[in-house]
Amino acid sequence: MAETETPRQLPLDLGHTPGYSRDDLVESRANEQAVALVDRWPDWPAPVVVLAGPAGSGKSHLATIWRDMSSALPLTASDIEAHLGARDTAQPVLIDDADAGVLDQNGLFHLINQVRGAGSTLLLTARRFPSAWGVTLPDLASRLKAAATIEIDEPDDLLLAGVITKLFADRQIEVDPAVVQYLVRRIERSLSTAIGVVDRLDRAALEQKTRITRALAAEVLNALDEGQAEFDL
């Protein structure tokens, strides 16, 4: 008689919320210029600043820190002009993911003029430098050329290890540092990949009712490499 297979435990989505405070920020050489810029506000080199870096590089975390410290008004890149008349022109403004979709070019042009005229500040985050945004409005292109652009590099080992440790801590999971270093050596050098891997490891540990060990990490990464498992970002 064949043995009955033990049902696999399905993990519950507990809605883990990552920390986005200044204390939660992991610093390294990869993001030191961007961190220094945020910390020195309002003493900025230009009224308009662009933080550019790859997906998952920590742009939104830094933007959230700055928004909280400056009481900035968050706007959507595709819908800027509709909010210009109602805003206090002296209030700083944040536009996250400025190059993620359709950009309201007229709105951004007038917003930059407002910010400069009021002596205020505007922070934009994007994956690419403004020259690659496909801007067709010459006056806006000129304004963006005058912006201070700070690049966030791909994460180095220190930053990647710190972020992985933080991601586990956000889920109240203690993981041996050796497991973290193993992940740093094995995964793609991307914070977005780190987020997905930590999520998959958490789920695998719940399913198997085990701790997150190097063996479990190897199993999950091998499955990902072979296309047997996926994670959503």
N, C-alpha and C positions, 0 to 999 in steps of 0.2 A: 504494500500500500504506500503510495507516494506521500511524502510529508507535506503538510499544509504550509505554504509560504507565509511567513509573518507579515502582516500588512505594514506597509511603510507609513511612518508617521508624517503627516503633512504639516509643515510649519505654518504658524499663524503670522499674518502680516501685522506686526505690532506698531507700525508707523514710527520707526526710529527717526528721530529728529536730530540732524547734525548740529553741532554748536557753531555759531558764527560770530562769537564775541572776539574781542581783541586777545583775550587770554587763550582762546582756542586756536589762534593762528600759529602755524608752524613756519618758522623762518629759516632760510638758508641763503646761500649765494644766488640761487636761482630766482629768488623774489626780493632780494634785499633792497634794490632800488625802488621797487613799487611800494614796499612797506615803509621805507624812509619817506617817500613822497606823501603817503597818507598821514603818517605821523606828524609831518611838519605843517599840515594845513592849519591856518589859511595862508601860510607863507609859501606860496606856490610860484614857480617860474613863469606861469602864464595863467590867465583866467580859465582857459579851456585845456583839460588834460585828458589824454586817451591812454588807457591801460590795455595793451595788446598782448595776447598770449593764446596758446592752444586750448582746446576744450579741456576743462577740468584742471586748469593750472592755478586756480584760486582767485580768479578775477572777481567773481561774484562775492566771495568771502571778504575781500578787501573793500569792495564797493559797499557791502553791508556795514562794515566797520565805519567807513567814511560817512555813510548816510546817517548812522546813529550819532556820530560825533558832531556832524554839521547841521543836523535837522534838515537834510536835503529833501527836495520834492522828487519822488521817482516818477519818471515819464516813460512811455513806450515809444520806441523809435519810429513806429509807423503812424503815430497819432500825437504829434507834438503841437501843431498849430492850434488845435481846438482848445488847448489849455493855456495859451499865452496870455489871453486877456484877463483870466481869472487869477493868475499867480502874482504873488508879491515879487516884484522884479529883483529885490535884494536877496531873496531866498536862493541858496544853492540848489542845483538840479543834478539828478543822477539819471543817466540813460544806460541801462545794462543791456549787453548783447546788441549793440548798435548796428552790427552788420549781419544779424541773424535772419532778417527778412526784408520787406520793403521799407525803405527809409523815407520819411517825410522830409524831403530836402528843403522845401520852402520853410517849413516849420523850424528845422534845425538852423537854417541861416538866420531867421529872425530871432530865435532863442539866443544864439551866440551874440548877436548884436545887443540884445537886452542884457545879457550877463556882463558883457564888456562895459556897457554904458552905466550899469548900476554898481560896478566894482565887485560883482559877485563871482561865483565859480561854477563850472560845469564839469562833471566827470562822466566820461563815456568809457565803456568797456567793449572790447571787440576781439575777435579771433585774428583779425588782420589789421595792418596799418591802414589809415584812412585812404591812402592812394589806391588801395585795392577794393574800395567799397563800391566802385562803379558810379561815383558822383558825376552827374552831368550838368549841374548848375555851377557855372564858372565862379561866381561870387562865393558860393559855399566851399568849393574846392580851395579857394584862396584862404578862407577863414581856417579851414582844417589844416592847411600847411603851416599856419602860425601857431597851432596848438602844440603843447608839449606832449610828446608821445613816449611812454615808458614801456619797454618790452619785458614780459615775464618769460623766462626761459623754461624749457622742459625741466621737470624736476630732477635734481641730483639725488644721490643715494640718501643723504641726510634728510632732505625734504620728503622723499617718498616713504622712507621708514617712519618718519614722524607722522605723516598723514595716515598711513596704515594703522599705526598704533592708536591714533586719535579716532579713526573710524571704528575700531573695535571698542574703544572706551565709550564712544557714543552709544554703543549697544550694550554697555556694561559687561563686556567680555574681556577677561584677562588672557593674554596670549604670550607665550614664552618669546623673548627677544630673538631667539634662534629661528623661530618660525617666521617672524617678521623679516629677518635678513634673508631667509630662503625665498620669500615672496619677492623681495626687492631684486634679487638676482634673476628670478624667473619671469616676472611679468613684464609686459610692455611698459616703457618709461612714460607713463601717462597717469595722471590722477583720476581721470574718468575710468580707466581700466582698474585701478586700485579699488575704486568704489564698487564696481561690479564684482570683483573677485572677493572682497570682504563680504558682500551680500550673499554670494554663492556659498562661501565657506560657512557662514552663519546658518544658512538653510540646511546645508549638508550635515552640520553638527546636530541640528535639531532632529533631522530625519533619522540619523543613526544613533542618537542619544549618546553622543560622545563629546569629548573636549576637542578643541581645534589643535591638532598636532601637526608635525611636519609630514607624517604619513598621510593625513587627511588632506593637507595642502597639496601634496604631490598628486593624490588621486583626483582632486578637483581640477588642478591645472592640466593634468594629462587628458582629462575628459574634455576640457575646453579646447585644448590643442587639437584633439581628434574630432571636434565638432559634435561630441556626444552631450554637451551641456551648453546652455546659453545663459546670459544674464542681460537684464534690461537696464539701460541707463536713462 
